[in-house]
């Protein structure tokens, strides 16, 4: 009987989407970088894309490139699943309702609307979408996103000592304290460098640290309730160096769809998986339609014909979407 169940389980794993067993497409030609583990993880979750391809079709991430404010708006919306919340509008809001220097059909417009609704950026007539984002702006957008989503982050309130933050307002300093105390963004040599820019590689690290905190809050639940169209994270401890990995074995893909998966070592300061070093497996799911399903995850070596080492079941109930009008 157990043998029959195993065969059925492995067959189920084989027919689920490729993302269910391994995040694909993280094959950047420029991934020989100190942040490669974070870059591959954040790309596997679908939170950052590459910047193009070479002449022979190889994908480029551009880890040392800067991050524009338009890009920042997009990754904040994706990472934190920013939405309308409980706000209703007489008409569908558009980007030009908030800023004069944007257009409504730009690739970032919808994300910018979500950021504006959730007060992620400072108010003003101009957004300056192409201007590189500063470390302070990124810290503020993260702090405000956690606040907007009501995500609880336990931490010890310690006032960090930086030599270059004396001129910051109280609100700006609150953001710096938050990202510093949570470990999302750190300074160096007693400097936070608030007006410096962040590279794309550094942003990948920052976003993955946000995901770790968000998923830690969400993964404490065995029963998730989420509106249609929203996404959520889940994570479990894993150790890829042993050959074991978590795989999605069952779940109604018409109700809840996996849209990203990534493995991150506990210390991902290099491109290779280190033997014996543990980590965590992360998933990003999206609610497609109302209903209820149980996602079954199994921890096994794919090539072994034995019962999985571990299993985990997550019940997901998808409720009606929040109205925007």
C-alpha positions, -999 to +999 in steps of 0.1 A: +000+000+000+028+024+009+046+016-024+014+024-043+010+057-025+046+066-033+042+059-070+010+080-072+028+108-052+058+109-076+035+108-106+016+138-092+049+157-087+058+151-124+026+166-138+027+198-118+044+229-134+081+230-135+082+257-109+068+232-084+100+212-082+127+238-090+127+275-098+138+278-134+153+306-155+179+319-131+206+313-157+222+348-158+255+350-176+268+375-151+259+355-119+296+351-109+289+376-081+290+377-043+252+381-043+245+353-068+225+333-042+202+362-035+199+371-072+189+336-081+165+334-052+148+367-059+145+359-096+132+324-089+104+341-069+096+364-098+104+396-079+132+409-101+139+402-138+171+405-159+179+436-179+182+420-213+202+394-232+235+391-250+238+388-288+236+350-284+206+350-262+221+347-227+203+365-200+219+395-182+211+406-146+234+436-144+242+433-107+261+465-105+235+486-122+214+512-103+177+509-094+153+536-108+124+548-087+100+532-113+118+499-107+116+504-070+078+510-072+074+478-092+094+455-069+078+470-038+043+462-052+054+427-062+073+419-030+046+432-006+016+424-027+004+460-024-033+463-032-063+486-026-068+473+009-102+485+022-102+516+001-129+521-025-128+545-054-156+561-074-135+555-105-104+534-112-074+554-102-045+559-127-009+571-123-016+606-135-041+611-107-010+613-084+020+625-105+024+648-134+056+633-149+042+598-156+020+582-182-008+558-176+004+531-200+040+528-188+053+494-176+054+507-141+021+526-140-001+501-123+025+494-096+029+532-090-008+535-084-006+508-057+024+526-041+005+559-042-026+543-026-005+528+002+016+560+007+049+542-001+066+574-015+066+610-004+037+630-018+044+655-045+035+665-081+064+647-096+076+612-092+109+612-113+105+576-124+139+574-141+159+589-113+181+563-093+165+555-059+186+565-029+192+542+001+169+565+022+141+562-003+144+524-004+145+523+034+113+544+036+095+524+010+103+492+029+092+506+062+060+520+048+052+487+030+055+467+061+033+493+078+007+493+050+004+455+050+003+453+088+031+428+089+044+422+124+082+421+128+095+413+163+127+432+170+147+449+198+144+487+195+180+499+195+189+533+181+217+527+156+246+551+156+254+567+122+275+598+116+255+609+086+219+608+097+217+639+120+199+659+093+172+634+088+136+640+099+120+619+126+100+600+099+131+593+079+150+582+109+122+558+118+127+541+085+165+539+090+160+524+125+135+499+112+157+485+083+188+486+105+172+467+135+156+441+113+188+435+094+173+445+060+197+473+054+229+480+073+254+508+072+291+505+075+319+524+093+292+542+112+276+556+080+242+547+066+249+567+033+213+578+030+218+596-003+238+569-020+223+546-046+217+509-042+230+484-069+206+458-083+226+431-065+222+450-032+185+454-039+182+416-044+197+410-010+174+436+006+143+422-010+152+386+000+156+398+036+121+413+033+108+380+020+124+362+049+105+384+074+072+384+055+072+346+050+082+340+086+050+359+096+029+340+071+045+305+076+035+305+113+000+297+100-012+263+088-045+278+075-041+308+051-070+330+040-063+353+011-083+373-015-085+364-052-056+379-071-034+382-040-001+364-035+016+350-004+048+333+007+056+301+025+089+287+036+103+255+052+138+245+064+158+225+038+193+214+029+200+212-008+235+198-002+220+165+010+201+160-022+168+165-004+144+192-016+108+202-010+084+196-038+047+205-043+030+171-045-007+181-044-030+211-046-057+225-068-038+246-093-070+262-105-075+278-070-039+285-059-010+286-084+027+285-076+043+315-093+078+312-079+102+290-059+137+295-046+162+279-023+185+301-002+213+290+021+216+304+055+247+322+044+243+330+007+275+351+002+286+330-028+273+313-059+279+276-049+259+254-025+282+245+004+281+208+016+264+205+049+251+241+050+214+243+056+189+268+042+153+274+035+130+267+005+107+296-004+075+296-024+053+323-038+017+314-045-011+333-061-049+330-054-067+325-087-103+319-078-126+314-047-124+281-031-103+260-007-074+236-013-047+218+006-012+222-006+009+192+002+047+196+002+070+166+005+107+165+014+125+138-006+153+129-030+136+128-064+156+098-076+149+076-046+119+052-046+111+055-009+086+074+012+093+111+016+114+121+046+089+147+057+057+163+046+038+194+052+002+204+045-010+240+041-047+247+038-055+278+017-089+294+015-094+320-012-120+346-005-136+373-028-113+400-040-114+434-023-134+458-045-116+489-059-147+509-068 
